[in-house]
């Protein structure tokens, strides 16, 4: 382990520097900003020499650079417990070449989405952090989800001693299978609440609770402390860097690229966490040419990269890629900090403008630093066409979010003519979105519901049904709480005063 510790600070100016354990426990800084590493460490190992190591070894090499206050045994044990038999492949994140691109399959974990890649690990990091900081209070994980984070976090933290987890999801704003995954979650310490609103409402409500000093003091008096499993938690973000390097070393090992060759990475983007991890990988030294930020019809990020203006003053569009139906991308704040050279006053000004006016505009110098990004968007119909095109040509199924990334990549190539080899980040299994996927392939599937289509999808693609959803329709619904936006604190208060309603 290295001797020099890496410290974290707030994007908004709180001068307190903390080590990673404290940043992970707190989730969000006291001033409402997000924790960022003061510097991005470099990956000093020769990537070619790493081409044959497994996912766990690579995870340790990368994360030890960021989590310098964790010792070697703590990290290795956490990593081994995270990436075990709960994944349906020892490879953990397979790379599948289809249609001239490389699909990085991040959905082989227990909840069939890329969130498992970090949320299988975060509980172990958080438990270690609590021990390091001698916490006597019980940790309450408070999380908003647009569909996938919720189940992955619930699965990761279920029945973990000393921790409760409360998840808010947009009621009727996720897929039927995503919803059933959450509502059937076991664990006496798990709580799921449907919010009458969209994901932005849930995310805003959670952030406001973190920033409410009076409510936090009330919770502390009950011997609790809040933390987060959203990608606003730096402990969620850092593990996502690993699979960017893993894709590269697999391409090296397979002879698809030569050492030092640049690649493009196309990411279906909602809250900006996954593509920010790719940006951090690039800053660490991964040879990246272009980061393709792919949006659905909620194209607030595509517009930002085009104009330098982030404007949430628009109607949220409900799409077949619900995890991307977001107008406030929280992790973009970390990128603002980076491209402003850590100018916390500038970041604070921009975020205040977003809150009070609904938009902000970055200056010319900041916009110049976005040249490694390409922002684009695609319609639902174009996404459906891509799902059908890929299946008809290669018998390979992708989900609607991955289809957004593929469609935007096609537009990028047509517009720019760039022939750089490209990794498409496949963020979820098609089995989580059976209706959207199967209807895209053939309209005759419209008469079946999401659950009936699980078997039909398996038969069509000749792939087994993932164990995580094999019996999902038969599982009992355990969580029935629904609330208005204004009732979030009250519901949390009920849970933490030992009212057992689920």
Helices and strands as residue ranges (DSSP letters): E 8-10, H 20-26, E 35-37, G 47-50, H 55-66, H 72-82, E 95-98, E 101-105, H 115-119, H 122-132, E 138-145, H 148-157, E 163-170, H 176-183, E 190-195, H 199-211, H 213-221, E 224-227, H 234-253, E 263-268, H 273-284, E 288-295, H 300-307, E 309-311, G 322-324, H 332-339, H 344-357, E 359-361, H 364-368, E 373-377, H 380-394, H 400-416, E 422-426, G 430-433, H 434-441, G 443-447, H 452-461, G 467-469, G 472-474, E 481-483, G 485-487, H 488-496
